[in-house]
Amino acid sequence: MQAKVLVTLRAGVLDPAGEAVADGLRQLGFDEVRSVRVGKVIEVELDDEIDASLAKERLGQMAGQLLANLVIEDYDIEFVESPPDKDAGPSGCA
């Protein structure tokens, strides 16, 4: 079973990395960019035998104890249906 833990800064927390990315995008001519928030995606592969509700509970524990700083960050858990085909090439690239 594969899952993704998406970690983002809480609303109101300053994001210097996001500001730098937004500035860089504007300098490259992407004038429509108003703001950018930078986060992180942590991919976790779990034993296939684990129950989905237990997996979500355990991933929440992982996020709370190590993956996210709960003082300034929020997290969300997403489950991935199946791994991408390795022969399909990179995804998201044009």
DATA-V303947 format. One record per run of one state. SS is the DSSP state (h for helix, s for strand, l for the rest). FROM is the first residue (numbers start at 0). TO is the last residue. If there is no record, write none. Layout:
# DATA-V303947
ss=(SS	SS)
from=(FROM	FROM)
to=(TO	TO)
This chain:
# DATA-V303947
ss=(l	s	l	h	l	s	l	h	l	s	l	h	l)
from=(0	1	9	15	27	39	45	51	67	72	80	85	88)
to=(0	8	14	26	38	44	50	66	71	79	84	87	93)
